[in-house]
Amino acid sequence: MINLIAGEQVVPELVQHDFTAANVVAQLQKILLDRPLRSRMLDGLVKVKARLRAPESAVEGLEQTPADRAAEIILSIRNRRIADE
């Protein structure tokens, strides 16, 4: 979900058959040993966190939770893809 919200690859995705112990260890070694890679990943996570925060213009008492913002972002991405078809 992080990569979807970011619109780019921020963290490695190991899904289904790719989620193996060997692949997890390999990805962790990259992240722990490659400081520029780790820094880019942390910067990306900071951007995603900021994107999930409620807008500053939110009406008091009606602020969205991060889960609400994530749902809103994902729905907007889906709607754009449907419109582009």
N, CA, C and O atoms as a GROMACS GRO file, in nm:
protein
  340
    1MET      N    1   0.082  -0.119   0.000
    1MET     CA    2   0.000   0.000   0.000
    1MET      C    3   0.086   0.126   0.000
    1MET      O    4   0.048   0.228  -0.056
    2ILE      N    5   0.203   0.117   0.063
    2ILE     CA    6   0.293   0.233   0.067
    2ILE      C    7   0.328   0.278  -0.075
    2ILE      O    8   0.320   0.397  -0.106
    3ASN      N    9   0.366   0.184  -0.160
    3ASN     CA   10   0.406   0.219  -0.296
    3ASN      C   11   0.288   0.275  -0.375
    3ASN      O   12   0.306   0.367  -0.455
    4LEU      N   13   0.170   0.221  -0.353
    4LEU     CA   14   0.052   0.271  -0.421
    4LEU      C   15   0.024   0.416  -0.384
    4LEU      O   16  -0.002   0.499  -0.470
    5ILE      N   17   0.031   0.446  -0.255
    5ILE     CA   18   0.006   0.582  -0.208
    5ILE      C   19   0.116   0.676  -0.256
    5ILE      O   20   0.088   0.791  -0.291
    6ALA      N   21   0.240   0.628  -0.257
    6ALA     CA   22   0.353   0.712  -0.299
    6ALA      C   23   0.353   0.737  -0.449
    6ALA      O   24   0.404   0.839  -0.496
    7GLY      N   25   0.296   0.643  -0.525
    7GLY     CA   26   0.300   0.655  -0.670
    7GLY      C   27   0.434   0.614  -0.728
    7GLY      O   28   0.463   0.641  -0.844
    8GLU      N   29   0.515   0.550  -0.647
    8GLU     CA   30   0.646   0.501  -0.689
    8GLU      C   31   0.691   0.393  -0.591
    8GLU      O   32   0.630   0.376  -0.486
    9GLN      N   33   0.796   0.321  -0.627
    9GLN     CA   34   0.844   0.217  -0.536
    9GLN      C   35   0.928   0.280  -0.426
    9GLN      O   36   1.035   0.335  -0.450
   10VAL      N   37   0.876   0.272  -0.305
   10VAL     CA   38   0.944   0.323  -0.187
   10VAL      C   39   1.004   0.206  -0.109
   10VAL      O   40   1.117   0.213  -0.062
   11VAL      N   41   0.926   0.100  -0.097
   11VAL     CA   42   0.969  -0.019  -0.025
   11VAL      C   43   0.958  -0.140  -0.117
   11VAL      O   44   0.874  -0.141  -0.207
   12PRO      N   45   1.042  -0.241  -0.097
   12PRO     CA   46   1.031  -0.362  -0.179
   12PRO      C   47   0.899  -0.434  -0.149
   12PRO      O   48   0.854  -0.438  -0.035
   13GLU      N   49   0.841  -0.490  -0.253
   13GLU     CA   50   0.717  -0.566  -0.235
   13GLU      C   51   0.744  -0.712  -0.263
   13GLU      O   52   0.782  -0.750  -0.374
   14LEU      N   53   0.724  -0.793  -0.164
   14LEU     CA   54   0.740  -0.937  -0.178
   14LEU      C   55   0.602  -0.999  -0.158
   14LEU      O   56   0.556  -1.016  -0.046
   15VAL      N   57   0.538  -1.031  -0.269
   15VAL     CA   58   0.401  -1.078  -0.266
   15VAL      C   59   0.395  -1.224  -0.313
   15VAL      O   60   0.467  -1.264  -0.404
   16GLN      N   61   0.311  -1.299  -0.251
   16GLN     CA   62   0.283  -1.439  -0.283
   16GLN      C   63   0.411  -1.520  -0.296
   16GLN      O   64   0.482  -1.538  -0.197
   17HIS      N   65   0.442  -1.570  -0.415
   17HIS     CA   66   0.556  -1.659  -0.433
   17HIS      C   67   0.690  -1.589  -0.410
   17HIS      O   68   0.791  -1.655  -0.385
   18ASP      N   69   0.692  -1.457  -0.420
   18ASP     CA   70   0.817  -1.383  -0.396
   18ASP      C   71   0.848  -1.368  -0.247
   18ASP      O   72   0.960  -1.333  -0.210
   19PHE      N   73   0.748  -1.394  -0.162
   19PHE     CA   74   0.768  -1.380  -0.018
   19PHE      C   75   0.827  -1.509   0.038
   19PHE      O   76   0.756  -1.597   0.086
   20THR      N   77   0.958  -1.518   0.029
   20THR     CA   78   1.030  -1.633   0.082
   20THR      C   79   1.133  -1.583   0.182
   20THR      O   80   1.168  -1.465   0.184
   21ALA      N   81   1.180  -1.673   0.266
   21ALA     CA   82   1.281  -1.635   0.365
   21ALA      C   83   1.404  -1.579   0.296
   21ALA      O   84   1.460  -1.479   0.341
   22ALA      N   85   1.447  -1.643   0.188
   22ALA     CA   86   1.566  -1.597   0.117
   22ALA      C   87   1.547  -1.457   0.060
   22ALA      O   88   1.638  -1.374   0.069
   23ASN      N   89   1.431  -1.429   0.004
   23ASN     CA   90   1.405  -1.296  -0.052
   23ASN      C   91   1.396  -1.190   0.057
   23ASN      O   92   1.443  -1.078   0.040
   24VAL      N   93   1.335  -1.226   0.170
   24VAL     CA   94   1.326  -1.130   0.282
   24VAL      C   95   1.466  -1.097   0.332
   24VAL      O   96   1.498  -0.980   0.356
   25VAL      N   97   1.549  -1.199   0.350
   25VAL     CA   98   1.687  -1.177   0.396
   25VAL      C   99   1.764  -1.091   0.296
   25VAL      O  100   1.836  -0.999   0.335
   26ALA      N  101   1.749  -1.121   0.167
   26ALA     CA  102   1.819  -1.044   0.064
   26ALA      C  103   1.777  -0.896   0.066
   26ALA      O  104   1.862  -0.808   0.057
   27GLN      N  105   1.648  -0.870   0.079
   27GLN     CA  106   1.600  -0.732   0.083
   27GLN      C  107   1.647  -0.661   0.209
   27GLN      O  108   1.686  -0.545   0.204
   28LEU      N  109   1.643  -0.730   0.322
   28LEU     CA  110   1.690  -0.669   0.447
   28LEU      C  111   1.838  -0.636   0.440
   28LEU      O  112   1.881  -0.532   0.489
   29GLN      N  113   1.917  -0.724   0.380
   29GLN     CA  114   2.060  -0.697   0.367
   29GLN      C  115   2.083  -0.573   0.282
   29GLN      O  116   2.169  -0.490   0.314
   30LYS      N  117   2.008  -0.559   0.173
   30LYS     CA  118   2.021  -0.439   0.089
   30LYS      C  119   1.989  -0.314   0.170
   30LYS      O  120   2.064  -0.216   0.167
   31ILE      N  121   1.878  -0.319   0.242
   31ILE     CA  122   1.833  -0.202   0.317
   31ILE      C  123   1.932  -0.167   0.428
   31ILE      O  124   1.961  -0.049   0.450
   32LEU      N  125   1.983  -0.267   0.496
   32LEU     CA  126   2.074  -0.242   0.609
   32LEU      C  127   2.213  -0.200   0.565
   32LEU      O  128   2.280  -0.124   0.634
   33LEU      N  129   2.258  -0.251   0.451
   33LEU     CA  130   2.396  -0.225   0.409
   33LEU      C  131   2.411  -0.110   0.310
   33LEU      O  132   2.520  -0.053   0.298
   34ASP      N  133   2.306  -0.075   0.241
   34ASP     CA  134   2.312   0.031   0.139
   34ASP      C  135   2.250   0.158   0.197
   34ASP      O  136   2.129   0.178   0.190
   35ARG      N  137   2.335   0.244   0.253
   35ARG     CA  138   2.283   0.365   0.320
   35ARG      C  139   2.205   0.457   0.227
   35ARG      O  140   2.101   0.508   0.269
   36PRO      N  141   2.250   0.482   0.104
   36PRO     CA  142   2.169   0.566   0.015
   36PRO      C  143   2.030   0.505  -0.013
   36PRO      O  144   1.930   0.577  -0.017
   37LEU      N  145   2.026   0.373  -0.033
   37LEU     CA  146   1.897   0.306  -0.055
   37LEU      C  147   1.807   0.322   0.068
   37LEU      O  148   1.689   0.354   0.055
   38ARG      N  149   1.864   0.301   0.185
   38ARG     CA  150   1.789   0.316   0.309
   38ARG      C  151   1.740   0.459   0.327
   38ARG      O  152   1.626   0.481   0.368
   39SER      N  153   1.823   0.555   0.296
   39SER     CA  154   1.784   0.696   0.307
   39SER      C  155   1.670   0.730   0.212
   39SER      O  156   1.576   0.799   0.251
   40ARG      N  157   1.678   0.680   0.087
   40ARG     CA  158   1.570   0.705  -0.010
   40ARG      C  159   1.439   0.644   0.040
   40ARG      O  160   1.332   0.704   0.027
   41MET      N  161   1.448   0.523   0.096
   41MET     CA  162   1.329   0.457   0.147
   41MET      C  163   1.269   0.536   0.263
   41MET      O  164   1.148   0.557   0.267
   42LEU      N  165   1.352   0.580   0.356
   42LEU     CA  166   1.302   0.658   0.470
   42LEU      C  167   1.243   0.791   0.424
   42LEU      O  168   1.141   0.835   0.478
   43ASP      N  169   1.305   0.856   0.326
   43ASP     CA  170   1.250   0.980   0.271
   43ASP      C  171   1.112   0.955   0.209
   43ASP      O  172   1.020   1.034   0.226
   44GLY      N  173   1.101   0.845   0.136
   44GLY     CA  174   0.973   0.810   0.075
   44GLY      C  175   0.866   0.784   0.179
   44GLY      O  176   0.751   0.823   0.162
   45LEU      N  177   0.904   0.718   0.288
   45LEU     CA  178   0.807   0.691   0.396
   45LEU      C  179   0.762   0.820   0.464
   45LEU      O  180   0.646   0.833   0.503
   46VAL      N  181   0.854   0.915   0.477
   46VAL     CA  182   0.817   1.045   0.534
   46VAL      C  183   0.716   1.115   0.444
   46VAL      O  184   0.620   1.175   0.493
   47LYS      N  185   0.736   1.107   0.312
   47LYS     CA  186   0.642   1.170   0.218
   47LYS      C  187   0.505   1.104   0.225
   47LYS      O  188   0.403   1.173   0.221
   48VAL      N  189   0.502   0.972   0.236
   48VAL     CA  190   0.374   0.902   0.247
   48VAL      C  191   0.304   0.940   0.377
   48VAL      O  192   0.183   0.963   0.378
   49LYS      N  193   0.379   0.948   0.484
   49LYS     CA  194   0.320   0.987   0.613
   49LYS      C  195   0.258   1.127   0.602
   49LYS      O  196   0.148   1.151   0.651
   50ALA      N  197   0.330   1.217   0.538
   50ALA     CA  198   0.278   1.354   0.522
   50ALA      C  199   0.153   1.354   0.436
   50ALA      O  200   0.059   1.430   0.461
   51ARG      N  201   0.150   1.269   0.334
   51ARG     CA  202   0.034   1.263   0.246
   51ARG      C  203  -0.088   1.209   0.318
   51ARG      O  204  -0.201   1.243   0.284
   52LEU      N  205  -0.065   1.123   0.417
   52LEU     CA  206  -0.177   1.064   0.491
   52LEU      C  207  -0.233   1.156   0.599
   52LEU      O  208  -0.341   1.131   0.652
   53ARG      N  209  -0.161   1.260   0.632
   53ARG     CA  210  -0.212   1.354   0.732
   53ARG      C  211  -0.329   1.431   0.674
   53ARG      O  212  -0.338   1.453   0.553
   54ALA      N  213  -0.419   1.471   0.763
   54ALA     CA  214  -0.533   1.551   0.720
   54ALA      C  215  -0.484   1.684   0.667
   54ALA      O  216  -0.389   1.741   0.720
   55PRO      N  217  -0.548   1.736   0.564
   55PRO     CA  218  -0.508   1.867   0.513
   55PRO      C  219  -0.521   1.974   0.620
   55PRO      O  220  -0.610   1.966   0.706
   56GLU      N  221  -0.434   2.072   0.616
   56GLU     CA  222  -0.438   2.179   0.717
   56GLU      C  223  -0.568   2.258   0.710
   56GLU      O  224  -0.609   2.321   0.807
   57SER      N  225  -0.632   2.254   0.593
   57SER     CA  226  -0.756   2.330   0.577
   57SER      C  227  -0.878   2.253   0.627
   57SER      O  228  -0.991   2.299   0.611
   58ALA      N  229  -0.855   2.135   0.687
   58ALA     CA  230  -0.968   2.054   0.735
   58ALA      C  231  -1.049   2.133   0.838
   58ALA      O  232  -0.994   2.206   0.922
   59VAL      N  233  -1.178   2.117   0.831
   59VAL     CA  234  -1.267   2.184   0.925
   59VAL      C  235  -1.247   2.120   1.063
   59VAL      O  236  -1.241   1.998   1.075
   60GLU      N  237  -1.238   2.204   1.164
   60GLU     CA  238  -1.214   2.152   1.299
   60GLU      C  239  -1.325   2.055   1.338
   60GLU      O  240  -1.443   2.082   1.319
   61GLY      N  241  -1.284   1.943   1.392
   61GLY     CA  242  -1.380   1.841   1.433
   61GLY      C  243  -1.414   1.742   1.323
   61GLY      O  244  -1.472   1.638   1.351
   62LEU      N  245  -1.378   1.773   1.199
   62LEU     CA  246  -1.408   1.685   1.087
   62LEU      C  247  -1.280   1.634   1.020
   62LEU      O  248  -1.283   1.592   0.904
   63GLU      N  249  -1.170   1.639   1.093
   63GLU     CA  250  -1.043   1.596   1.035
   63GLU      C  251  -1.047   1.447   1.004
   63GLU      O  252  -1.106   1.368   1.078
   64GLN      N  253  -0.981   1.410   0.895
   64GLN     CA  254  -0.976   1.271   0.854
   64GLN      C  255  -0.866   1.197   0.927
   64GLN      O  256  -0.763   1.254   0.962
   65THR      N  257  -0.888   1.070   0.949
   65THR     CA  258  -0.785   0.984   1.006
   65THR      C  259  -0.691   0.941   0.892
   65THR      O  260  -0.728   0.953   0.775
   66PRO      N  261  -0.571   0.892   0.924
   66PRO     CA  262  -0.484   0.841   0.819
   66PRO      C  263  -0.550   0.732   0.735
   66PRO      O  264  -0.528   0.724   0.614
   67ALA      N  265  -0.632   0.647   0.797
   67ALA     CA  266  -0.702   0.542   0.722
   67ALA      C  267  -0.800   0.604   0.623
   67ALA      O  268  -0.814   0.556   0.510
   68ASP      N  269  -0.869   0.710   0.664
   68ASP     CA  270  -0.961   0.780   0.574
   68ASP      C  271  -0.885   0.840   0.456
   68ASP      O  272  -0.928   0.830   0.341
   69ARG      N  273  -0.771   0.902   0.485
   69ARG     CA  274  -0.690   0.962   0.378
   69ARG      C  275  -0.638   0.856   0.282
   69ARG      O  276  -0.640   0.877   0.161
   70ALA      N  277  -0.592   0.742   0.336
   70ALA     CA  278  -0.543   0.633   0.250
   70ALA      C  279  -0.654   0.586   0.159
   70ALA      O  280  -0.632   0.567   0.039
   71ALA      N  281  -0.773   0.566   0.213
   71ALA     CA  282  -0.887   0.522   0.132
   71ALA      C  283  -0.919   0.625   0.024
   71ALA      O  284  -0.946   0.589  -0.090
   72GLU      N  285  -0.915   0.751   0.060
   72GLU     CA  286  -0.943   0.859  -0.036
   72GLU      C  287  -0.840   0.859  -0.149
   72GLU      O  288  -0.876   0.873  -0.265
   73ILE      N  289  -0.714   0.844  -0.115
   73ILE     CA  290  -0.607   0.842  -0.215
   73ILE      C  291  -0.622   0.723  -0.308
   73ILE      O  292  -0.610   0.736  -0.430
   74ILE      N  293  -0.648   0.605  -0.251
   74ILE     CA  294  -0.662   0.484  -0.332
   74ILE      C  295  -0.782   0.495  -0.424
   74ILE      O  296  -0.774   0.456  -0.540
   75LEU      N  297  -0.894   0.547  -0.375
   75LEU     CA  298  -1.011   0.565  -0.460
   75LEU      C  299  -0.986   0.665  -0.572
   75LEU      O  300  -1.034   0.646  -0.683
   76SER      N  301  -0.911   0.771  -0.544
   76SER     CA  302  -0.882   0.868  -0.649
   76SER      C  303  -0.792   0.807  -0.757
   76SER      O  304  -0.809   0.836  -0.875
   77ILE      N  305  -0.697   0.722  -0.717
   77ILE     CA  306  -0.612   0.652  -0.814
   77ILE      C  307  -0.698   0.559  -0.900
   77ILE      O  308  -0.684   0.556  -1.022
   78ARG      N  309  -0.787   0.484  -0.835
   78ARG     CA  310  -0.875   0.393  -0.909
   78ARG      C  311  -0.964   0.469  -1.006
   78ARG      O  312  -0.980   0.428  -1.121
   79ASN      N  313  -1.021   0.580  -0.961
   79ASN     CA  314  -1.109   0.659  -1.047
   79ASN      C  315  -1.035   0.716  -1.167
   79ASN      O  316  -1.090   0.722  -1.276
   80ARG      N  317  -0.909   0.758  -1.147
   80ARG     CA  318  -0.830   0.808  -1.259
   80ARG      C  319  -0.803   0.698  -1.361
   80ARG      O  320  -0.810   0.721  -1.481
   81ARG      N  321  -0.773   0.577  -1.312
   81ARG     CA  322  -0.748   0.465  -1.403
   81ARG      C  323  -0.872   0.429  -1.482
   81ARG      O  324  -0.864   0.399  -1.601
   82ILE      N  325  -0.987   0.431  -1.416
   82ILE     CA  326  -1.114   0.400  -1.485
   82ILE      C  327  -1.140   0.506  -1.591
   82ILE      O  328  -1.181   0.474  -1.703
   83ALA      N  329  -1.118   0.632  -1.558
   83ALA     CA  330  -1.140   0.742  -1.652
   83ALA      C  331  -1.046   0.734  -1.772
   83ALA      O  332  -1.082   0.775  -1.882
   84ASP      N  333  -0.925   0.681  -1.751
   84ASP     CA  334  -0.828   0.671  -1.860
   84ASP      C  335  -0.854   0.554  -1.954
   84ASP      O  336  -0.798   0.548  -2.063
   85GLU      N  337  -0.940   0.461  -1.912
   85GLU     CA  338  -0.967   0.343  -1.997
   85GLU      C  339  -1.053   0.374  -2.115
   85GLU      O  340  -1.084   0.286  -2.194
   0.00000   0.00000   0.00000
